Amino acid sequence: MTIEWQVSTLSNGMRVVTTPIPTAQSVSVNVFVGVGSRGEERRTNGVSHFIEHMLFKGTHRRPDSTMIAEAIEGAGGVLNAYTSKELTCYWNQVPFDKLDLAMDVLADMYRNSLIDPAEIARERTVVQQEIRRTFDQPGAWASELLSRATFGDQPIGWPVGGTLETVEELQRDDFSSHVGSHYVPSNTVLSVAGNTTHDAVVREAERLFGDIDHGDAPAALPADVSFDAQRVVVEKREVQQCHMGIALHALPRKDPDRYPLMILNTILGRGMSSRLFKEVRERRGLAYSVGSGVARYNDVGVMSISAGVTLEHLEEATQVIRDELFKLVDAPPADDETMRARDFSTGNFRLGLESTMALAQRAGESLLMLGEIEPIEDVVAGIAAVTPDDVQRVAQRLFRPGAFAMAMVGPGGDAERLQAILDAA
């Protein structure tokens, strides 16, 4: 079955995208707002994420969180939200005959949230507990430290949730100002996928959102991709493993080399047949888990490798990971390895689009971040066209001495020695 979507723009500039799936029993409704931690100031770091929490705390029509939750859960649905560096998404999924209710609840949250000072005071502790939970998980905290090491003290390097200190100081005026600046039609996308029609969604969206005033949201600051002096961060803790991460600046969303990077990442660190898994775990027994990932933003990207090793194997694992990266600089992968990586990436991409939620998320985020939705078969064709030489070219573009940041949380480790391993010619 060919998956098709339709896009319309409401009279006030808000975009609506639908992905009709007539055989589905559900509809997934998503409201995307184009602001995350990159759109904050140092003093207000964490406000986007805190607002995400507050929009569930009550509206004029549904004055407490229980009424919002019961409206969706009472219809058999689920609801939640998330915040990232560049966007915030509020979503619910309901049986298809409850679409009007699902849209009404999200519109009510988006437009009419009370953001009550008493609720701010209560939820402040909850948000701070979320931050503390990240700190208490060495792997998650190593990821936070790695973001700082990779980007330094600028919005793209700050934690999405903020810090205990910034969250403590946020006041209602900060919330109102942030919502007023960023929660505007031109910076918002409504994405619905499932058993519905485009006309029905647009008609309801115009009723629920169409009278919101026009407005332009401020743009996020571009990323500075120069490194701080301290590119390796070691935080000592009395734990049993060294939770390590290595990262480098990679490619933005629209970069022409995004497909070769996808295959490069698959060859290196996705799955049990990847090079890092086979070399670090299977052949050397240095780690239980090891893998790589790629994040792409509007103007920059990040490639990262993570692993958990004992202190005695920390430097060896760092050396082995570095060597695996540079093997792709020195020689392209074999044809059969490239083919397997292409097939893995294509299959993983297709399987990731099995649910109405996945389709709604992909369409909404793409429309908001890119201004367009790349057809699924175009993505598949882009993956299929990647050659071994393309993979090597991207490796040569990205992997070079001095290009790596590293963070580690564990019982020991020498930052200078680790940096020397990464920077070796």
N, C-alpha and C positions, 0 to 999 in steps of 0.2 A: 504493500500500500504506500503510495506517495504521500508524504506529509507536507501539507501546504499551510501557509499562514497568510493572514491579511492584516494590513496596517491602515489605520485611520488617524486623523488628527482632529481633536475636538476644537470647537470655536475659540477656546482660550489657549490653544497650543499644546495641550496634553496629548500624548500619543497613546494609542490603544492598539494592541496586537492580539490576535486570536489565532489559536491552532485548533481547529475543529477536528474532533475524533468521534464520529457518530456512534461507534461501537462501544465507547467507554461508558462506565457506570458512574464516573466522577467528573467534576470540574475542579481545576486548580486555579486559584485567583491570587495574583501577585501584584503588589504595588511596589515599584522600584523608585527610589529617590537617589539622585546622583550626588550623594555626599557621604563621606566616611571620615576616618581620622585624618586623611590628607587635607580636608577642608577646615581644619581647626587651627587655633592659635595654641601656643605653648600653655598659656594659662587655662584654656578650656579643653585641653586634650582629654578625650573620653566623652565629650558631650554628645556626639552622634550616637554612641552606644547607649548612653544613659537615656537619651530620648527614646531610643528603641524600646527600652524597658517601660518608660512612662506612658507610651501610647496604649499599653495594655491595662493601665490603672484606672481608667474611667473616662467617660464622656458625659456630655449633658444629658443624653438620652439613656445611657447605660453607665450610671455614676460610680460603679466599682468594677474591679477586675473580674469578679465572679460572674457578673452579668454578661461581660464580653465573652468569657470562656464558655459559659452555659449556652449562649446563643449559637455558637458553632458546635460545641460538643453535644448539645441537646439535639442537633440535627444529624448526629453521627459523624461529624467532621473532626478535623484537627487544625490547629492554628499555631503559628510561631513566627519568628523573625530572626534576622541576623544582620550584623554590621561588619563591613570589611574596610579596607583602606580607602576605597573609592565609592562605595554605595551602601545603602541600607535597604533591606527588603522585608516587607511584611506580607505574610502569605497565609492562606487557609486552603483546605481541600475538603470538599463536601460532596454528597451524592448530587448527581447532575440536576435533579429537580429542586435543589436548594440554592441555585446560583444567585438569585436575587438577594437572598439573605446574606450569602457570603460577600457579595459586592457591597451591600449596605453596611455590614459590620466594618469592613476595611475603610470605606469612605468615611464612616463615623469616626473611626480612630484617627484617620489622616487629618480630618477637618476640625473635629470638635473635642479633642482631648483636653481634659481639665488642667493637666500638669499642676496638680494641687500641691502647694508647699508642704502640707503634712505628709502627702504621699512621697514627695521628693526626699524628705527626711527619713522616712521608713526605707525607701528603696535604695538610698545611698549606702546603707549597710550591706544590702544584698549585692550591689555592684562591687563593693569593696571585697566581699567574700569571694566573688568570682575572680577578682584579681589575685587574692590570696591563694585560691585553689590553683591557679596557673603557677604561682611561685612554688607551691608545695609539690608540683609535678616536675621533676628535674628535666625531663625531655621537653615539656612545654615551655619551661623557663629558658632552656637553652635556645629554643626557637626565638623567643623574645630578644634574648641577648644577641642572637645572630642578626636579627633585623637592625639592631642598633649598630653592630659592627659593620654591617654592609652599607648603611646609609647615614649613620651618624645622627647628629642632633638637627633633624629637619622633619617635617610632617610625615613623610613616607617611612621614616625610621622609627616613629613614635608608636607605642602600643595602641591598638585599636580601642581597648577598654580604658585607656588613661592610666594614671598612677593613683595610689592611695591618696596622695596629697592633692592632685588636681581634682579628683572626684570629690574630695572633702570640701573644696572651696566653691564648687558649682552652685549657682543660685538660680532662682526661677527666671530672672531676666536673661541669663545666659541661654536657657532653654528657649524662651520666647524669641530672642534675637536669632538664634540658629534656625529655628523652624521658619520664622518669617523670611529669612534670607534664602533658604534652600528648598523648603517645601512649597515649590511653586510649579504651575503646570508645565512650563518648558523644561523643568528638571525632573519630571515625573513620567513614568511609563506604567500603564496598566497592562498586564499580560495574563491572558486567560487561555487555558487549554483544556479540552475535554469535550463532552457531549453537549455542545451548544452551537450557535451560529454567530457569525460576526455581527450581523445586523442587531441581534438581540443584545449582545454585549455593548455595542456602541450606543444603542438607544438608552440602555440603563446607565452607562457611563456618563452620557451627556446630562442625564437627570441628576446624577449624584455628584459629579465633579465639574460640570460645564459652566457653572456660574462663579467659579473661583477666579479672582483677578489675575491678569497677566503679571509677569515679572520675570526677570532674568537672575539666575543664581550666580554668585561670584565663582570664578574659576579657581581651581586649586593651584598652588605654586608648583612650577616645574621641578622635577627632581634634580638635585646636584649629584652627579655620579662620580665625583672625586672622593677618594677615601680619606677618612680621618687618619691621624698618625697611628692610632691603636686599632689595628685590624683583627687582632686576635684577643679575645676576652676569655679569661679563665676564672670561674667562680668555684671556690673549693667548698665542698660539702661532705659530710660523713655519710656517703651512700656507697653502694656496692659497685656501681658502674660509672664510667665516664660517658655522659650523654653529650655527644659531639655533633656539631653541624658545620659544614663548609658551604660557602655561598659565593656567587660572583654575579655581577651585573650582566643581565642577558638582554632579551629582545622585547620591545613593546608589542601591543596587541596586533597592529597592522603591519609589522615588519615582513617583508617578502620572504625572509628565511624562517618564518614561524613553523612551517611544516618540516623542513630538515631538522630544526631544533626539537620538534616533537619526536622524530625518529631517533635522534641523538640521545635524548633523555630515555627513551624506551630501551635502547641498546645498553645504556649505562646502568639504569637503576630501577626498571619497572618489572617486577615479577621474578620468579625463581630462575628464569633462564637468562637474566641480565648479567652483564659482566661483573658488576660490583657484587651481586649476590654470589655468583660462582667463585670469584676470587677471594673476597673477604670472608664469606661464611663457609662455602663448601670446600675450598681447597686449603684455606689457612685456619679455619675455625676461630676467627678473631671476634665474631659478633653473632648474636642471634638474629638481629634485625639490621638491615642496611638497605638503603634505597635512595632514589633521587626524585626530584620534582621540579616543576617549572611554574612560576607565576608571571603573568603578563599584565602590565598596567598600561595606561594610555601613552606614557612617554618613556617607559623603561620596563625592564623585566628582571627577574631573579631566577637563577638556577641554584638549587641547594641539594646537598647530600647529607643524610643523617645516619647515625649509627650509635649503638651502645656497646662499649668495650670495657674491659678491665684496665686499670691504670697501667699495668705492665705492658699492655698491648696498644696503648694510646698512640705513641709515636709511630709504631709499625703500621697501624691501621691508617694513620694520616698519610704516611708514605705510599702505602699500597693504593689508596684512593687517588692520590695525586698522580701516581704512575698510570693508573687506568685512564684517567682523563687525557693524559698526554700521548697515550698510545693512539688515540683517535686523531691527534694532531699529526703524528708521524706517518700514519697509514690509514687509508679508508677501510671501513668494515668490508668483510667479504659479501659477495652478492647474496648468498643464502641467508646470512645473518641480517642483512638489510631487508630482505623479503619477509623474514619472520617478524621483524620489528614493524614493518608496514602492516602486515596482517594482524598483529596484536593490536596496534593502534587503531586500525579501522574497526576491528571487532569490538574493542573496548568502547570506542566512540558510539557505535551503533547500539550496543547493549545499554549504554548510559542514557538512551533516549526512549526507554521502554514505557515510562510512566507519564501520565499527564503532567505531574509536577516537574519532571525533568524537561519536558518540552516547553512548559510555560517559563521555567527559569532560564533556559537557553535563549528563547526568543526575547524575553524582557531585558535580560542583561545585555545581549548583543545590540538591541535597538537603542538602549540607553547609552552604552559605552562607545559603540561604533557608528551609530546612526543608521545601521542596516543589519540585516540578518543573512548570513552567508548560507546559501542552500546546502542541505546535507550532502547531496551528491557532489557538490563543488569541493567540500571538505574532503570527501573520500578520494576524489580525483587528485587533490593537492597532496594527500598522503601517498597515493599510488605513484606519483611522479618523482618522488624523492629517490636520488641515486646515492651510491656509496660516496662518490666525489662530493655531492652536496653535503653529506654528513661531515666529511673531513673539512670542507671549507668552513662550515659553521664552527667546528671545533677549533680551527685555527683562528677564527674571528674572536672567539671567547676565551680560550684557555691560554694563558701566558703567565709567566712569573710576575708576581706583584698584583695579580688580578683577583686574589682570593681573600675573603674574610672568613673568620672562624670563631665559634663560640663553644665553650665546653663547661658543663656543670658536673663536678665529680670530686673524688677524694684527692686529686693532685693534678699536676700538669704544669709545664713550663711554657709560658706564652712565647718567649723569645725563641725557644727551640722549635716549637710548632710553626711559628711564622717562618723560620729559616727553612724548614722542610717544604712549606708551600711555595716559598719564593725562589727555591733553587732553580738554576737555569737548566 
